[in-house]
Amino acid sequence: MTTDDAHLGTPTPEPARPQGPKAPGAKRDRATEGRGRRADQNRRRPAPRPDLHPKPGPSASTSGPSTSGPGTSLSGPDARPATAATTARPETGTTAQRRAERSSAPGHSTPRRHLAQPPDPTATARPDTDPTAPTTRPETGRPEAHASAVTTPHGRHLAQPPDPTATARPDTDPTALTTRPETGRPEAGATRPGAHASAVTAPRRHTGPTPGRPAATGAPGATPGAPGKRPRAVPWLALTALAYALVQFVLVVPPLAHALGWDETVYVSQYDPRVPAAFFSAPRSRGISFLTAPFIAATPSVLVLRIVLTLLSSAALYAAFRVWRPVVGARTTALAALLFAGLWITQISGPQAMPNLWVAFGAVAATGWFLRAVTGREPRADRWLAGCVAATALFRAPDAVWLALPLIATALFRNRRTLPYLVGGLAAGLAQWVAEAYIRFGSVQDRLHVSSATEGDMGLHLNFDNAWSSLNGPLLCRPCTGATLDSPGLALWWLALPLLAAAALAYAVRERRLLPAALPMAVAAALSVPYLLMIDYSAPRFLLPAYALLALPVAGLVTRLNSRRALVLAGLLIAAQLLSQSTVLTQVTASAALTNERYRAAADGLRTLGLRPPCLVSGPRALPIAYDAGCASAQVDGNNVSTTVAGILDRAAKMPTALLTARGQRPPHYARDWTPYPLHRTPGWTAWLAPAAPQGP
């Protein structure tokens, strides 16, 4: 066996440039006896680890020309004979030149080479190294062999015999050396001839940044340092609800912040402790009165009431359409909410104390919970279904019945387990309405009869023309004789809505998802029956529940478009629709604000005439004016008959009383001797004051 001293003076090949001094440990170990010079080339060994206890001294020599200068031998008193070492490979001119260039760099030193120990099966991968990344020998620039090795107490690293159970990577050529394009170094998976070691090649996995390689990143938008983390989805539904509230605060609340409308005064006055309650007709339900009672009891400010209703309606929009997310998806849900919230009647109804918008929210939520109870088998969906049906019945009892009919019919064929919840929720919501029917009208049948008379004798009335005429306002078209639609081009969406619904239904049949598209259409049709087929007047708010439900299948049709051109066209149409609705909203809001201001001006005129609570106001527009003046109201004819002529005269003898008439209208016969006073800032209205009541002793 050749000793290390025999090669201390062996000259090294002439480098291309002047070669600087080599660091200790630059020589390679001689191969052990019994090993071939070019053994298994399919094995690699892990990257060298830094020597925690470097020890200077001469290095072991090799049998060929030395690759380092004097002083690099590993022989010495502490050296031990090697048991498993790699054989040397002759250097080429290119390799020697590269080594010389590196060694001549200022401050260059070659660290002592260490061979990694066998991997611990219980240990985890180092986060700062790539087990599949190639390593390069500092002194030669050649790739290191990934061999299993042990470290001697004196710093010597001895290679271990190959593992017979190790396998090579199936996707690499064990005899080829591949080069990384970015560094010019051999790629991971290449083996060095003469490396008597074996290693199991693990799948390429980046657990952390390595030198010369950027840190591994996860999905697009993931947080740095958290690979694979899914990016947070954009809350489009919440943004739609916020935009809905913003539009109300900017375009609706300021014009309507000073006075309430006609029907609003009826609902709000029921639980206002400062004024007498207005007459509550048979068709009305008290849900909106219950909703506004806490706020109107706290403050008489109309502005505060508008702000509260705006916030509540925006939250209800989010909650109602959020129910549909597991059924139709997040994008469809958000788009449906946008289509519904973009209608001018939806925007103006948000801050108003009117029940139709809340019926729409209840119908959307109830239908969604029904589908989740039938198809998803969710345990709590039945309870939420019952609650939504009950809330809808509180706001408008007849509409809740029309809502429940298609749901009950579907439950009979799909899932009868939901029937008790449907019937129970409907009964709970109707309980107050039924009790009031017996208290005020004698029975449910009598209340329905009075309600029909108030609505103008409900029966078969094709009311499509009136609905079309009032589509862009006014807020109430009664009577609608001679009414014409303003700006018909802004109402084309109403004609396209049935066609879009039919297309969505056909697409659902082709996709075999019929129920989520057909059920909201069936409920929308049922809720439209009394307003399109049974009355002879119209208001845009009557069809709000139908619009809300039809927005869901239409949105589903839009979100399933695949063509870029079709998507762009749909986006342009939706943008044009929103813009046109904002135009109508501005006009109708200005008109409603002007009407409410006339009511407030008439109430101020009555105060100027000395009318103070307790007082009484009668006439066609008595309800809103009396509420603003703080007086009671009474009617002897019309849709809100609440007293008789004798009752008016009896009360006029006890408190200040005024009768209101329009321009050029004569007072009724019982008020011919009352004193007329024109009301300023009104369109010619006149107040007829009854003779002063006799003063008590």
BAPA-615935 format. One record per residue (C-alpha): residue in three letters; y, z, x. Coordinates in steps of 0.1 Angstrom, whole numbers, plus 2048, in hexadecimal, padded with zeros to 3 digits. Layout:
   aa  north   up  east
  ALA      Y    Z     X
...
***
This chain:
   aa  north   up  east
  MET    800  800   800
  THR    822  7F6   80E
  THR    83A  812   815
  ASP    85E  813   80B
  ASP    86A  815   830
  ALA    85C  7F3   838
  HIS    876  7E2   822
  LEU    896  7F5   829
  GLY    8A3  7DA   83F
  THR    898  7BC   82B
  PRO    8B6  7A5   826
  THR    8C2  79C   803
  PRO    8C9  778   7F8
  GLU    8EC  76C   801
  PRO    902  771   7E1
  ALA    91C  757   7D6
  ARG    937  771   7DC
  PRO    93B  78F   7F3
  GLN    924  7A9   7E6
  GLY    930  7CD   7E2
  PRO    91B  7EB   7E7
  LYS    8FF  7F1   7CF
  ALA    8FA  811   7BC
  PRO    8DB  825   7C2
  GLY    8BE  81C   7AC
  ALA    8C4  7F6   7AC
  LYS    8A1  7EE   7B8
  ARG    884  7EA   7A1
  ASP    863  7FD   7A4
  ARG    844  7EC   7B3
  ALA    828  7E5   79B
  THR    80B  7FD   79B
  GLU    7E9  7F3   7A9
  GLY    7D2  7E2   790
  ARG    7EE  7D0   77E
  GLY    7F5  7AB   77F
  ARG    817  79C   789
  ARG    81C  78A   768
  ALA    80C  79F   74D
  ASP    812  7A0   728
  GLN    833  790   721
  ASN    833  799   6FC
  ARG    83E  7BC   701
  ARG    860  7CC   704
  ARG    86C  7EE   70B
  PRO    88A  800   6FC
  ALA    8AC  801   70C
  PRO    8B0  817   72B
  ARG    8BE  83A   725
  PRO    8D7  849   73C
  ASP    8C9  861   756
  LEU    8D4  884   74E
  HIS    8CB  890   771
  PRO    8D5  874   78A
  LYS    8C9  87A   7AD
  PRO    8D4  865   7CA
  GLY    8BB  858   7E3
  PRO    8A9  83A   7EF
  SER    897  824   7D6
  ALA    874  817   7D6
  SER    86F  7F6   7E7
  THR    85E  7D7   7DA
  SER    847  7BF   7EB
  GLY    85F  7A2   7EA
  PRO    883  79D   7F5
  SER    898  7BB   7ED
  THR    8B1  7B8   7D1
  SER    8C8  7D3   7DE
  GLY    8D7  7DE   7FE
  PRO    8CE  7FB   814
  GLY    8CE  81D   805
  THR    8BF  813   7E4
  SER    89B  81E   7EB
  LEU    88B  838   7D5
  SER    875  845   7F1
  GLY    87B  868   7FD
  PRO    86E  88B   7FC
  ASP    870  88D   7D6
  ALA    860  86B   7CF
  ARG    83E  869   7C0
  PRO    826  84B   7BF
  ALA    82B  835   7A0
  THR    80F  832   788
  ALA    81D  816   772
  ALA    83A  800   77E
  THR    846  7DD   777
  THR    842  7C2   790
  ALA    860  7B1   79F
  ARG    86A  78D   796
  PRO    87A  777   7B0
  GLU    89E  772   7AA
  THR    8AE  750   7A7
  GLY    8CF  745   7B5
  THR    8E0  749   794
  THR    8D3  76C   78F
  ALA    8DD  777   7B2
  GLN    8FF  768   7AD
  ARG    904  77A   78C
  ARG    8F9  79A   79B
  ALA    910  796   7B9
  GLU    92E  78F   7A2
  ARG    927  7AF   78F
  SER    921  7C4   7AD
  SER    942  7B8   7BE
  ALA    957  7C4   7A1
  PRO    96D  7E2   7A9
  GLY    95E  803   79E
  HIS    93C  7F4   797
  SER    91E  80A   79A
  THR    8FB  805   78E
  PRO    8ED  823   77B
  ARG    8CA  82F   782
  ARG    8B2  81D   76B
  HIS    89E  832   752
  LEU    881  828   73D
  ALA    880  835   71A
  GLN    865  84E   70F
  PRO    84C  846   6F4
  PRO    85D  847   6D2
  ASP    859  867   6BD
  PRO    84A  85E   69B
  THR    85F  87A   68B
  ALA    87F  870   69C
  THR    89A  85C   68B
  ALA    8AB  83D   699
  ARG    8CA  843   6AE
  PRO    8E9  839   69A
  ASP    8FA  829   6B8
  THR    8DE  812   6C4
  ASP    8CD  7F4   6B6
  PRO    8A7  7F7   6BD
  THR    8A5  7D1   6BD
  ALA    8C3  7CA   6D3
  PRO    8BD  7BB   6F5
  THR    8C4  7CF   715
  THR    8CE  7C1   737
  ARG    8C6  7CF   759
  PRO    8E7  7D8   769
  GLU    8DC  7CD   78C
  THR    8CD  7AB   783
  GLY    8DB  7A0   761
  ARG    8B7  79A   755
  PRO    8AA  7A8   734
  GLU    899  7CA   736
  ALA    875  7CC   72B
  HIS    871  7E4   70D
  ALA    855  7F9   71B
  SER    84A  81B   713
  ALA    84E  832   731
  VAL    850  856   73C
  THR    869  866   753
  THR    85E  87B   770
  PRO    86F  89B   779
  HIS    880  88A   796
  GLY    890  86E   782
  ARG    874  855   787
  HIS    86B  841   768
  LEU    847  835   766
  ALA    83D  81B   74D
  GLN    821  823   735
  PRO    802  80D   72F
  PRO    806  7F4   712
  ASP    7FE  801   6EF
  PRO    7E0  7ED   6E1
  THR    7EC  7F4   6BE
  ALA    80E  7E5   6C3
  THR    817  7C4   6B3
  ALA    831  7AB   6BC
  ARG    84C  79D   6A5
  PRO    83D  780   691
  ASP    85E  76D   691
  THR    863  76A   6B6
  ASP    852  757   6D3
  PRO    844  772   6EA
  THR    848  75C   708
  ALA    86B  74F   702
  LEU    88C  75E   70C
  THR    8A8  758   6F2
  THR    8CC  75D   6FB
  ARG    8E7  76C   6E5
  PRO    904  753   6E1
  GLU    91F  76D   6E2
  THR    914  77F   702
  GLY    8FD  767   714
  ARG    8E3  782   717
  PRO    8BF  77F   70D
  GLU    8B9  786   6E8
  ALA    8A4  7A3   6DB
  GLY    880  79B   6D9
  ALA    87E  789   6FB
  THR    866  798   715
  ARG    868  798   73A
  PRO    84A  78C   74D
  GLY    839  7A7   761
  ALA    841  7C3   74A
  HIS    821  7D7   746
  ALA    82B  7E8   726
  SER    828  7E3   701
  ALA    83F  7EC   6E4
  VAL    83F  7E9   6BE
  THR    85C  7D3   6B4
  ALA    86D  7E3   696
  PRO    880  7CE   67C
  ARG    8A3  7C6   686
  ARG    8B9  7E1   677
  HIS    8DC  7EB   680
  THR    8E2  810   67B
  GLY    903  811   68D
  PRO    91B  7FF   6A5
  THR    90E  7F5   6C7
  PRO    921  7E9   6E6
  GLY    92C  7C5   6E2
  ARG    921  7C4   6BD
  PRO    936  7CD   69F
  ALA    92B  7E9   688
  ALA    914  7DF   66B
  THR    926  7DC   64A
  GLY    918  7DF   627
  ALA    921  7CD   608
  PRO    943  7BD   605
  GLY    95D  7D7   5FD
  ALA    948  7F4   608
  THR    958  811   619
  PRO    956  811   63F
  GLY    93B  828   64B
  ALA    927  826   62A
  PRO    912  806   62E
  GLY    903  7F9   60E
  LYS    91B  80B   5F7
  ARG    923  7F7   5D8
  PRO    948  7F0   5D2
  ARG    957  801   5B5
  ALA    95A  7EA   597
  VAL    97D  7E3   588
  PRO    982  7F7   568
  TRP    98D  7DA   553
  LEU    989  7EC   532
  ALA    99E  809   53D
  LEU    9B9  7F1   54A
  THR    9B9  7DF   529
  ALA    9BE  800   517
  LEU    9DB  808   52E
  ALA    9EB  7E6   529
  TYR    9E7  7EB   503
  ALA    9FA  80B   506
  LEU    A15  7FC   51C
  VAL    A1C  7E0   503
  GLN    A20  7F9   4E8
  PHE    A38  80E   4FC
  VAL    A4D  7F0   505
  LEU    A4D  7DA   4E6
  VAL    A44  7F0   4C8
  VAL    A4E  814   4CD
  PRO    A73  80F   4D5
  PRO    A7B  7FB   4B5
  LEU    A67  811   49E
  ALA    A70  833   4AE
  HIS    A89  83E   493
  ALA    A79  839   472
  LEU    A57  836   460
  GLY    A4B  81A   44A
  TRP    A42  81C   426
  ASP    A1D  823   428
  GLU    A22  838   447
  THR    A38  851   434
  VAL    A1D  855   41A
  TYR    A02  85E   434
  VAL    A19  874   44A
  SER    A2A  887   42D
  GLN    A09  895   421
  TYR    A09  8B1   43C
  ASP    A2E  8B2   446
  PRO    A3A  8D5   43F
  ARG    A5E  8CA   43D
  VAL    A5D  8B1   420
  PRO    A49  8AE   3FF
  ALA    A2A  899   400
  ALA    A2D  876   3F3
  PHE    A17  869   3D8
  PHE    9F4  861   3E6
  SER    9E5  844   3D2
  ALA    9C0  841   3CA
  PRO    9B7  826   3E4
  ARG    9C3  83A   402
  SER    9AF  851   418
  ARG    9BC  86F   42C
  GLY    9AF  867   44F
  ILE    9D0  85C   45D
  SER    9E1  87B   44D
  PHE    9C8  891   45E
  LEU    9CE  87F   47F
  THR    9F4  883   47E
  ALA    9F6  8A6   46E
  PRO    9F6  8BA   48F
  PHE    A12  8A5   49E
  ILE    A28  8A2   480
  ALA    A25  8C8   47A
  ALA    A31  8CE   49E
  THR    A50  8B8   49D
  PRO    A61  8A1   484
  SER    A69  887   4A0
  VAL    A5D  865   497
  LEU    A5F  85B   4BC
  VAL    A46  876   4C6
  LEU    A2F  86B   4AA
  ARG    A31  847   4B7
  ILE    A29  851   4DA
  VAL    A0B  867   4D0
  LEU    9FD  84B   4BA
  THR    A01  832   4D7
  LEU    9ED  848   4EF
  LEU    9D2  84F   4D5
  SER    9CE  82B   4CB
  SER    9CB  820   4EF
  ALA    9B0  83B   4F5
  ALA    99E  831   4D6
  LEU    99E  80C   4E1
  TYR    98D  816   501
  ALA    974  82D   4F1
  ALA    96A  815   4D5
  PHE    964  7F7   4EB
  ARG    955  80D   507
  VAL    937  813   4EF
  TRP    92E  7EE   4F3
  ARG    92C  7ED   519
  PRO    906  7F4   51A
  VAL    901  7DA   4FF
  VAL    915  7BB   50B
  GLY    921  7C5   52D
  ALA    942  7D0   53D
  ARG    953  7AE   53F
  THR    94C  7A5   51B
  THR    957  7C7   50F
  ALA    978  7C6   522
  LEU    97F  7A2   516
  ALA    978  7AB   4F2
  ALA    990  7C9   4F4
  LEU    9AA  7B2   503
  LEU    9A6  798   4E8
  PHE    9AA  7B2   4CD
  ALA    9C6  7C5   4DD
  GLY    9D9  7A5   4E3
  LEU    9DE  79F   4BE
  TRP    A01  7A8   4B2
  ILE    9F4  7BB   494
  THR    9DF  7D0   4AB
  GLN    9FD  7D8   4C1
  ILE    A15  7E1   4A5
  SER    9FA  7F6   494
  GLY    9F4  80C   4B2
  PRO    A13  823   4AF
  GLN    A13  820   489
  ALA    A04  83B   472
  MET    9ED  821   460
  PRO    9C7  824   45B
  ASN    9BC  800   460
  LEU    9BC  800   486
  TRP    9A8  820   486
  VAL    98F  811   46F
  ALA    98B  7F4   488
  PHE    984  80D   4A4
  GLY    96B  81F   48F
  ALA    959  800   485
  VAL    956  7F3   4A9
  ALA    949  814   4B5
  ALA    931  819   498
  THR    922  7F6   49C
  GLY    91E  7FB   4C1
  TRP    90D  81D   4BD
  PHE    8F6  80E   4A3
  LEU    8EB  7F3   4BB
  ARG    8E5  80C   4D7
  ALA    8D1  821   4BF
  VAL    8BC  804   4B3
  THR    8B6  7F1   4D4
  GLY    8BC  80B   4EF
  ARG    8AA  828   4DF
  GLU    8C5  840   4EB
  PRO    8C0  863   4DD
  ARG    8E4  86B   4D6
  ALA    8EF  849   4C9
  ASP    8E5  852   4A5
  ARG    8FC  870   4A5
  TRP    919  85C   4B3
  LEU    912  842   498
  ALA    914  85C   47D
  GLY    934  86A   48B
  CYS    945  847   48D
  VAL    93B  83E   469
  ALA    949  860   45D
  ALA    96A  85B   46F
  THR    96D  838   461
  ALA    968  846   43E
  LEU    983  85F   443
  PHE    99D  844   44B
  ARG    992  82C   42F
  ALA    975  836   419
  PRO    96F  813   409
  ASP    96F  802   42B
  ALA    955  81B   438
  VAL    93E  810   41B
  TRP    942  7EC   425
  LEU    93B  7F5   449
  ALA    91B  807   441
  LEU    90C  7EC   42B
  PRO    901  7D3   447
  LEU    8F7  7F0   45E
  ILE    8E0  7FF   443
  ALA    8D1  7DD   43C
  THR    8CA  7D7   461
  ALA    8BC  7FA   465
  LEU    8A3  7F3   449
  PHE    894  7D7   45E
  ARG    899  7E2   481
  ASN    899  808   484
  ARG    897  81E   465
  ARG    89C  83D   47B
  THR    8C2  837   47A
  LEU    8C4  837   454
  PRO    8C8  85D   450
  TYR    8E4  85D   469
  LEU    8F6  83F   458
  VAL    8F3  84E   436
  GLY    8FB  871   442
  GLY    91A  866   455
  LEU    927  852   438
  ALA    921  86F   420
  ALA    934  887   437
  GLY    952  870   43A
  LEU    953  869   415
  ALA    950  88E   40B
  GLN    976  894   40B
  TRP    97D  874   3F9
  VAL    963  87C   3DE
  ALA    970  8A0   3DA
  GLU    993  893   3D5
  ALA    987  87A   3BC
  TYR    979  896   3A6
  ILE    998  8AC   3AB
  ARG    9B3  892   3A5
  PHE    9A3  877   390
  GLY    985  887   37F
  SER    969  874   390
  VAL    961  85A   3AA
  GLN    95F  83F   390
  ASP    981  848   382
  ARG    990  847   3A5
  LEU    981  825   3AB
  HIS    98F  819   38A
  VAL    9B2  825   393
  SER    9AF  817   3B6
  SER    9A6  7F5   3A8
  ALA    9C5  7F6   391
  THR    9DB  800   3AF
  GLU    9CE  7E3   3C3
  GLY    9D5  7CA   3A7
  ASP    9B4  7CA   394
  MET    99A  7C3   3B0
  GLY    982  7A7   3A8
  LEU    97A  784   3B5
  HIS    99A  778   3C5
  LEU    99A  75D   3E1
  ASN    9B4  76C   3F7
  PHE    9B2  755   416
  ASP    9D3  745   40F
  ASN    9E5  766   40D
  ALA    9D5  772   42D
  TRP    9E0  751   43E
  SER    A03  754   431
  SER    A08  778   43E
  LEU    9F6  772   45F
  ASN    A17  773   473
  GLY    A28  78C   45C
  PRO    A35  79D   448
  LEU    A22  7BD   44B
  LEU    A1B  7BD   426
  CYS    A1A  79E   410
  ARG    A1B  7AB   3EC
  PRO    A20  796   3D9
  CYS    A19  777   3EF
  THR    A25  75D   3D6
  GLY    A39  743   3E8
  ALA    A32  753   40A
  THR    A2F  73A   427
  LEU    A22  73E   44A
  ASP    A3C  73F   465
  SER    A32  72C   485
  PRO    A10  71F   47B
  GLY    A09  714   49E
  LEU    A07  739   4A8
  ALA    9EC  73F   48F
  LEU    9D3  725   49A
  TRP    9BD  740   4A9
  TRP    9B5  74C   486
  LEU    9A6  72B   47C
  ALA    993  728   49D
  LEU    984  74B   49A
  PRO    968  742   481
  LEU    95F  724   497
  LEU    95D  73A   4B7
  ALA    948  753   4A4
  ALA    930  738   499
  ALA    92D  72B   4BD
  ALA    927  74E   4CA
  LEU    90C  753   4B0
  ALA    8FB  732   4BA
  TYR    8FC  73C   4DE
  ALA    8ED  75E   4D6
  VAL    8D0  74D   4C4
  ARG    8C9  737   4E2
  GLU    8C9  755   4F9
  ARG    8B4  769   4E0
  ARG    8CE  785   4DE
  LEU    8D6  780   4BA
  LEU    8DC  7A4   4AF
  PRO    8F9  7AE   4C6
  ALA    90C  78F   4BB
  ALA    901  78C   496
  LEU    906  7B1   48C
  PRO    92B  7B4   494
  MET    931  793   482
  ALA    91E  7A0   464
  VAL    932  7C1   464
  ALA    953  7AD   468
  ALA    94A  797   44A
  ALA    942  7B6   435
  LEU    963  7C7   43E
  SER    976  7A7   435
  VAL    967  7A3   412
  PRO    97F  7BA   3FF
  TYR    99E  7AB   410
  LEU    994  786   40E
  LEU    982  785   3ED
  MET    98C  7A3   3D7
  ILE    9B2  7A7   3D8
  ASP    9D0  790   3D2
  TYR    9E7  79C   3EE
  SER    9E4  79F   413
  ALA    9F0  7B0   432
  PRO    9E7  7A7   456
  ARG    9DA  7CA   45D
  PHE    9BE  7C6   443
  LEU    9A9  7B1   45A
  LEU    9AC  7C6   479
  PRO    988  7D3   477
  ALA    97B  7AF   474
  TYR    990  7A3   492
  ALA    983  7C0   4A8
  LEU    95F  7B9   4A0
  LEU    961  793   4A4
  ALA    972  797   4C6
  LEU    951  7A3   4D4
  PRO    93B  784   4CF
  VAL    959  76D   4D7
  ALA    95E  780   4F8
  GLY    939  77D   4FF
  LEU    93B  757   4FB
  VAL    958  755   513
  THR    948  76A   52E
  ARG    929  754   52E
  LEU    93C  735   538
  ASN    92E  726   558
  SER    945  709   55F
  ARG    965  710   573
  ARG    978  6F8   55E
  ALA    96D  709   53E
  LEU    976  72B   54C
  VAL    999  71F   556
  LEU    99E  70F   534
  ALA    993  730   522
  GLY    9AB  744   538
  LEU    9C8  72E   52F
  LEU    9C0  730   50A
  ILE    9BE  756   50C
  ALA    9DF  758   51F
  ALA    9EF  741   505
  GLN    9E1  756   4E9
  LEU    9EF  776   4F8
  LEU    A11  766   4FD
  SER    A13  759   4DA
  GLN    A09  77B   4CC
  SER    A25  78D   4DF
  THR    A3E  774   4D0
  VAL    A32  77D   4AD
  LEU    A32  7A2   4B5
  THR    A56  7A1   4C0
  GLN    A61  790   49F
  VAL    A4C  7A6   488
  THR    A56  7C6   49A
  ALA    A7B  7BE   497
  SER    A76  7B7   471
  ALA    A63  7D7   46C
  ALA    A7D  7EB   47F
  LEU    A99  7DC   46A
  THR    A87  7E6   44A
  ASN    A81  809   456
  GLU    AA6  80C   460
  ARG    AB0  803   43D
  TYR    A9A  81F   42F
  ARG    AAB  837   448
  ALA    ACE  82A   43F
  ALA    AC7  82F   419
  ALA    ABB  852   420
  ASP    ADB  859   434
  GLY    AF0  84B   417
  LEU    ADE  863   3FF
  ARG    AE7  881   415
  THR    B0B  875   415
  LEU    B0B  875   3EF
  GLY    B00  89A   3F0
  LEU    ADB  896   3EB
  ARG    ACA  8B4   3FC
  PRO    AA7  8C3   3FA
  PRO    A99  8CB   3E2
  CYS    AA0  8A9   3D3
  LEU    A8F  88C   3C2
  VAL    A91  866   3C9
  SER    A82  84B   3B2
  GLY    A81  826   3B2
  PRO    A6E  809   3C2
  ARG    A76  815   3E6
  ALA    A76  83A   3DF
  LEU    A59  845   3F6
  PRO    A67  83D   419
  ILE    A8B  845   410
  ALA    A82  866   400
  TYR    A6E  870   41F
  ASP    A8B  869   436
  ALA    AA3  87C   41F
  GLY    A8B  89A   41C
  CYS    A86  895   3F7
  ALA    A69  891   3DF
  SER    A61  86F   3D0
  ALA    A54  864   3AF
  GLN    A4D  842   39D
  VAL    A49  83A   379
  ASP    A3C  816   37F
  GLY    A2D  800   399
  ASN    A0F  807   3B0
  ASN    A19  82B   3B7
  VAL    A1E  839   394
  SER    A1F  85E   398
  THR    A33  86B   37A
  THR    A43  861   359
  VAL    A66  85C   34C
  ALA    A65  87F   33C
  GLY    A5A  88D   35D
  ILE    A77  87C   36F
  LEU    A91  889   356
  ASP    A82  8AC   358
  ARG    A85  8AE   37D
  ALA    AA7  89E   37E
  ALA    AB4  8BA   369
  LYS    AA8  8D3   383
  MET    AB1  8C2   3A5
  PRO    AC7  8A6   3B3
  THR    AB7  885   3AA
  ALA    ABE  861   3B4
  LEU    AB1  840   3A8
  LEU    AB0  822   3C0
  THR    AB5  7FE   3B5
  ALA    AB7  7DD   3C8
  ARG    AD5  7C5   3C8
  GLY    ADE  7B9   3A5
  GLN    AC3  7CE   395
  ARG    ACC  7E4   377
  PRO    ABF  808   374
  PRO    AA4  811   35A
  HIS    AB0  81C   338
  TYR    AAC  841   33F
  ALA    AC5  83E   35C
  ARG    AE0  829   34C
  ASP    AF9  845   34C
  TRP    AF2  850   370
  THR    B0D  84A   38A
  PRO    B08  82C   3A2
  TYR    B10  82E   3C7
  PRO    B0B  810   3DF
  LEU    AF8  819   3FE
  HIS    B07  80B   41E
  ARG    AF3  7FA   439
  THR    ADA  7EF   41F
  PRO    AD4  7CD   40F
  GLY    AE8  7D6   3F0
  TRP    AD4  7F4   3E4
  THR    AE4  80C   3CC
  ALA    ADD  831   3C5
  TRP    AE1  83D   3A2
  LEU    AE7  863   3A2
  ALA    ADD  878   384
  PRO    AF7  88F   375
  ALA    AFA  8B0   387
  ALA    AE1  8C9   37C
  PRO    AF0  8E8   36B
  GLN    AF5  905   382
  GLY    AE2  925   37B
  PRO    AF5  946   371
***
